[in-house]
Amino acid sequence: MEFFKIVDVRTTEKAIQKKLTLGNLEEFCESIFPLAWTITTGYPPAREKIIVHLTINRERKQEEFVEEIQLFLEDLGNGIASYFS
């Protein structure tokens, strides 16, 4: 399963790599799940914004779990937007 969040922030990949680390991730989001994700910019579907891409190695998940992931994406996206603003 894959999930995307577009964060309305203009920045560079270097800035993302410098500012977002595993050590400070909790500053952006209190709910961290055991998922794989990337945070980048300069790529489709929104080249001028930050893209958060999440994936989990399951084809299907319970609707409640999917809702939790979407809430996580909102929380993380809001935290990143605040940090870069």
Secondary structure, 3 states (H helix, E strand, C coil): CEEEEEECCCCCHHHHHHHCCHHHHHHCCCCCCCCEEEEEECCCCCCCCEEEEEECCCCCCCHHHHHHHHHHHHHHHHHHHHHHC
